Amino acid sequence: MTDKKPKLKLLVLSQPQRACLEGISNRRPQLPTDAVRDELVALGLVVQQGAKWALTPTGKKVLAAGSNRRNSGGFSV
């Protein structure tokens, strides 16, 4: 029996995306319209909660993985 695991895709964030993700996690004030944040929403890393924005569990993992020196520049989801 051979169980095939699904191929993990590498998620690489650009510097503006990473800065936006860090800003949301640090509760910095967010602009009402933000194209970079919209990209993060499309990736499923950020979700709107009322008037504020919060990281999804996936977003938290990506942010934590980016702080690891060996894995800088992305995270396998």
C-alpha positions, 0 to 999 in steps of 0.5 A: 500500500502506497499512500501518496501525500499531496504535493505541498506548494511553496507560498512566497510573499513579496516584501509589501505582502509580508509588511502588510501581514506583519502590520496586521499581526501587530495591530497597526492601523489599516487603511480602508482600501489596500491592494496588498491586503486584498491579495492576502485576503485572496490567499486566505491569510487575512480575514476581516472582523468587523472594522478590524483585520485579523490573521487566519491560522494559515496567515499565522503559520506563514508569518511564524515560518518567515521568521525562521532563518532557514525558511526565510522567504516562504512557507509550505502550506 
